[in-house]
Structure formats: structure tokens, C-alpha cells
Amino acid sequence: MANVVVIGAQWGDEGKGKIVDWLSERADIVVRFQGGHNAGHTLVIGKETYKLALLPSGVVRPGKLSVIGNGVVLDPWHLVAEIDALTKRGIAIDATNLKIAENATLILPLHRELDQLREAAAGEQRIGTTGRGIGPAYEDKAGRRAIRAQDLKNLGTLGPKVDRLLVHHNALRRGLRVAEIGKDALMRELVEIAPKVLPYVDNVWSLLDTERRAGRRILFEGAQGALLDVDHGTYPYVTSSNTVAAQAATGSGMGPGTIGYVLGLAKAYTTRVGSGPFPTELTDSIGERLGERGQEWGVNTGRKRRCGWFDACLVRQVIKVSGIDGIALTKLDVLDGFPEIKVSVGYELDGQRINSLPAGTNAQARVKPIYESFEGWSQSTRGARTWGQLPAQAVKYVRHIEELIECPVTLLSTSPERDDTILVKDPFED
């Protein structure tokens, strides 16, 4: 049986919540391996809708072990609030079904403040972060001054680490002309939150190794999308972590050989939140229609998503970089009723045709999409669970997408309901 990695193959918001939940029924363990609580996902189970941000999707399913890996930056206050909210809805969460890597970096209040202060000061040059402290926490991790989950066990000896952290942050705050942070105030906050988080903290890499050797199926859940990867995305309009499939190994403490199948998620069109290049963006009535029909606003932030046609060049590029084995194509039903549907099959840059997005920011802003047009379909695809229930033109659209991205569609989602899914290949069947 293969262990499966699920990542977004666009700029995020591809519908990972539903697909991961659908796959989690087949898995024993669900692992979050990067990002923080800046990327929400929605699960629709029967008549219940759950909006998660930090907790792995498997947490709402009895009998599943959920793991927050070392690649995640963890806001302990948000974690406690999210657990409390689910507990009130009858979801049991305790140390038997949730584990947090002891070497996971913590997001502190000072990270949130810095994130928001810098975005406000940047004006038109702002990146478009969620203001939740993700980037500053990753900066401290790379700068070797982060407070990690295991540090909450030893608050009595944490003083020197806090001193080192505040030397850096108070210098930044002086430059931004805001009040400095006192050590005692920060220590009080850590003392208060520690007992609420420590029961979940564990040696995750060892636990996962034991479970893997015992034959447990592991599902690795990524946040955001590969086009927001700090190395391979549309830099600098990216997140602060690696979002490609290889991060599943690094962010969980498992070797790359433990990954058996990489499933990439892509919408049947394209969306993006925040600033940055978007070659197929539609700012007309068609873009508005896609947004309205797809309910395109952020789960946690409420921010409106930018919408455009499917970009086969970008998805193909992500497939190569991430080693994606199959694509789960989502929200096909949003395209119902469009008389004409377009797909970007290349770009024009300064009079020349190119077949991938260039790395340079200025070049990315200048590319113009080259479109192929497809006849749409008037019948509904919503709720289809077999190929035979799809209109012929919808099937042709999906098949041509496969050719353009050079990768098979192994799952097809036709509504937010978890069972409205057409399965071509079970990713867990190696």
C-alpha cells in the first residue's frame, strides 16, 4: 500500500479539504507537513461543515491519528481555539488522536504583530500575507532563534532563548517606531499556554517510523499550493515554506522513500488570493461569474479570490517540479453553462512563444496567455459519480486537460459533497 502526498497544483484553494477527507477514510494517519493556520480548508460531511486551518483533516474522523509535523509553524493560541471549537461540536480531540512534533516552530504574538506592521508599511509593495505571523516565524526558524514546541517543557531555562529572540524583534520594532516587547510579558504568555499544548507534543518522526513499519497507511496533507512555494512559486508573491511534494518528507521527519504516490489538486479553472502575477486572470463578467458560482472567498480570511481560466502551462510545470503522479480535478461543475471555455496552452513574452512561466518577476508580469477554446456544455455535472453521468463535452474537456498537462486525472470532483467524486485510480493502491 502506498503512502500518499496531497498538494495543491495551483495557488491553493483547490479543494484539498474535501479530497483529503475523502482519502482519510482510507488512511490511518493524516500528517500536516508545512504552513500554518493561514490556509483554511472546508470539510463537508453529510449535513455538517467544518472549517479547519491548522488541524489535519483527519481529526474529524474517529479512529484516525492526526499529526502536525515539524515543517509546520504552530500558533498555540489558535490551536487551542480550534480544538475548543471542534470539541463543542462533539469532535473528541486528545493526546491519543493528535500529536505535535516537538521540533515544530511556534508562532508567537510578536510574529503576528510584525507581519501586520510590515505589510502596512510596505504600501503598494505589500506581498498580500494573511497577517497571521507565518513568514516572521519561518524567518526566526531559519535565523536559529525560534521557540519550538519542546521548549514549553523547560520554561525555567528558556530565558536566554527569549533574550536572543527579543534582541532581533525589538530592533525591528524600534525601526518601525512601535513599542518594544518586554521579556516578562512574553514569558507570562508562554507559561499560560504551555499546559494546554504540551499533552500533544511528541517525538513525531519516531512515531511515524513505527507506524509505517507496522503497515499503517499515511496521508500527507499540504497547505496552500505549489505555485506559492518559496523556491518554485511566483516569488516574491509566495508563502514562506516549501509547498511542493518533497517537503512532505522533510516536514514530517520521514525519508523520501516512504512516499508512494503524489496527488496534485487543481481546479477546472484557476484562482489566486492576494498579490502577484496571474496570467489568465479575468476581471470581466466571466471572472465574476466564476467567483460567484465557485463561492471564491477565503475560508479563514474571507478575502475574495481572483478568478481566471485554467492554465495548463502552470499546472504542467508544477507536475514536473513536484513529481505528481495523478491530478484530482475539482469544481468541474462551476463551468456548467458556459458556452465557451478557454485554456491557456502557452504564453507570449515580448513577441516570443514560451511554454512555462519565467522565474523573473518582471517577465511574469509581461506574459500574455495563448488560449485554446472549447465548446462548453449546458447540462449539469454537479453530483456526477461516474463518467457516464457527465456530458460528452465535459468528458472531452477533462481528457484534453490530461493531454495538455501530461498527467492523468485520477479523481474528479463534481461538488463539495465528499461522495460526489469520480474515482479512476485509488492513490493508496500502489
C-alpha positions, -999 to 999 in steps of 0.1 A, spaced: 0 0 0 13 34 -9 17 64 14 1 94 -3 10 131 -5 -17 156 -14 -6 190 -26 -22 219 -44 -11 222 -80 -21 259 -84 -21 288 -59 -40 270 -32 -78 268 -26 -81 238 -49 -105 219 -27 -79 199 -7 -102 197 23 -128 175 6 -102 153 -12 -81 148 19 -112 140 39 -123 116 12 -88 99 12 -86 100 50 -113 74 52 -87 50 36 -58 62 57 -48 55 93 -27 87 98 -30 122 84 0 144 86 3 182 80 38 189 69 41 226 62 25 260 65 4 273 94 -31 285 101 -31 308 71 -45 282 48 -80 271 57 -99 241 43 -136 232 44 -149 197 50 -185 189 42 -195 156 59 -232 149 55 -250 179 68 -220 191 88 -195 217 76 -161 220 93 -137 249 86 -102 239 97 -70 259 95 -43 242 115 -56 208 124 -52 180 99 -84 170 81 -84 135 96 -92 150 130 -129 150 124 -129 112 117 -129 87 147 -101 63 148 -76 84 128 -43 97 141 -37 134 132 -1 147 132 12 182 130 48 178 116 79 197 123 76 216 90 45 234 103 47 267 122 23 264 151 3 292 167 -5 275 201 -33 300 209 -50 293 176 -45 256 181 -63 257 214 -92 278 200 -96 254 170 -96 223 193 -121 240 216 -144 249 187 -144 213 174 -149 199 209 -181 219 213 -194 203 182 -188 168 196 -154 160 180 -132 143 205 -96 155 204 -70 144 229 -34 131 231 -45 97 216 -55 111 182 -35 143 179 3 146 180 25 177 175 62 174 166 84 185 194 106 204 170 78 224 154 84 262 155 59 283 175 41 314 161 41 340 189 20 372 193 51 392 182 51 374 149 16 383 142 22 420 151 54 421 129 36 406 100 9 432 101 32 461 107 54 452 78 25 448 54 11 481 64 44 498 60 50 483 25 21 501 9 18 491 -28 48 467 -24 30 445 1 31 408 -6 -5 401 5 1 379 35 -28 369 59 -11 388 87 -10 357 109 27 356 116 36 328 93 65 345 75 82 360 106 80 326 124 97 309 95 123 337 94 131 330 131 133 293 124 159 300 96 177 325 118 180 299 146 163 320 172 128 303 172 109 290 202 99 254 195 72 232 209 96 212 231 108 245 247 75 247 265 86 218 286 115 238 300 102 273 307 125 277 336 156 276 313 140 294 284 152 329 294 184 330 272 164 319 241 138 346 247 165 372 251 181 362 218 146 364 201 138 398 215 172 413 206 161 407 170 125 417 172 129 448 194 154 461 169 128 457 142 101 473 163 124 503 170 128 507 133 90 505 128 86 530 156 64 508 178 68 499 215 93 471 223 82 438 238 91 430 274 106 397 283 83 392 313 51 397 293 61 372 267 72 346 294 38 350 311 20 342 278 41 311 273 36 299 309 -2 303 304 -4 284 271 22 256 278 0 232 297 -27 234 271 -3 224 243 22 200 259 -1 170 262 0 167 224 38 172 219 57 141 210 87 126 191 67 125 158 94 112 134 99 82 156 62 76 160 57 78 122 85 54 115 70 29 139 36 32 124 50 29 88 68 -3 97 36 -16 112 19 -12 78 -2 19 86 -14 40 57 -1 76 59 -17 106 42 5 137 40 -16 169 37 -1 200 23 -14 236 27 -16 263 1 -4 254 -34 29 246 -52 28 279 -70 32 296 -36 64 276 -29 92 298 -16 116 283 -42 94 273 -71 65 296 -69 58 332 -82 85 347 -59 83 370 -40 45 366 -40 47 333 -23 44 318 12 74 313 34 76 275 32 82 248 6 48 236 -6 59 211 -32 57 173 -25 93 168 -14 85 189 17 63 160 30 94 141 38 114 170 54 84 184 72 74 151 88 108 135 96 103 107 72 126 97 43 116 104 7 114 67 1 83 65 23 63 85 -3 45 62 -27 21 84 -46 18 122 -52 -17 135 -59 -19 171 -71 -52 190 -69 -62 215 -95 -95 234 -101 -111 231 -136 -103 269 -137 -78 290 -117 -79 312 -87 -55 332 -66 -57 352 -34 -36 383 -28 -10 400 -49 12 386 -76 12 375 -113 -19 357 -127 -16 353 -165 -52 340 -171 -70 363 -146 -104 376 -158 -115 409 -145 -147 409 -165 -182 394 -160 -169 359 -167 -144 362 -138 -172 375 -116 -194 346 -126 -167 320 -119 -162 336 -84 -199 337 -76 -206 301 -88 -174 287 -71 -180 308 -39 -145 320 -42 -136 337 -10 -111 326 17 -122 301 44 -104 319 72 -98 354 58 -129 360 38 -108 375 11 -122 375 -24 -103 353 -48 -92 364 -82 -105 341 -109 -94 330 -144 -93 302 -170 -74 270 -165 -37 275 -171 -23 242 -184 13 256 -186 14 263 -149 -2 230 -138 22 211 -161 51 230 -146 40 221 -111 36 184 -121 72 183 -132 86 201 -101 66 181 -76 67 147 -93 29 145 -93 16 110 -103 -21 120 -108 -44 150 -107 -76 154 -88 -96 179 -108 -121 198 -87 -150 221 -92 -158 209 -127 -195 218 -120 -186 255 -118 -181 255 -156 -216 242 -163 -235 265 -186 -205 284 -201 -210 284 -239 -172 287 -244 -144 276 -221 -108 287 -226 -75 270 -215 -41 286 -216 -17 264 -236 13 287 -237 24 323 -233 37 351 -254 66 371 -239 80 400 -258 68 386 -291 81 350 -285 61 319 -275 72 302 -244 57 271 -227 65 278 -190 62 307 -166 96 325 -163 112 330 -129 117 367 -132 90 389 -116 91 415 -144 88 388 -171 60 371 -152 41 404 -153 45 407 -191 35 373 -202 2 370 -222 -17 337 -223 -22 319 -255 -57 303 -254 -74 273 -269 -112 275 -269 -136 246 -261 -173 242 -267 -190 243 -233 -219 222 -221 -254 232 -209 -262 200 -189 -253 199 -152 -222 179 -140 -230 186 -103 -231 155 -83 -219 131 -110 -203 100 -96 -195 81 -129 -181 92 -163 -214 81 -178 -232 108 -159 -211 136 -174 -220 155 -206 -199 144 -236 -183 179 -239 -173 178 -202 -155 145 -207 -137 159 -238 -126 189 -217 -111 167 -190 -94 144 -215 -78 173 -233 -66 188 -200 -49 155 -193 -30 158 -227 -20 194 -220 -7 188 -185 9 154 -194 -6 137 -164 -37 116 -158 -68 128 -139 -72 101 -113 -100 118 -93 -128 141 -105 -148 162 -80 -182 175 -91 -195 192 -59 -184 199 -23 -200 167 -11 -174 141 -4 -192 113 -23 -196 133 -54 -163 121 -67 -154 100 -97 -125 76 -89 -102 65 -117 -74 52 -96 -72 48 -58 -39 66 -48 -34 42 -19 -33 12 -42 3 11 -52 
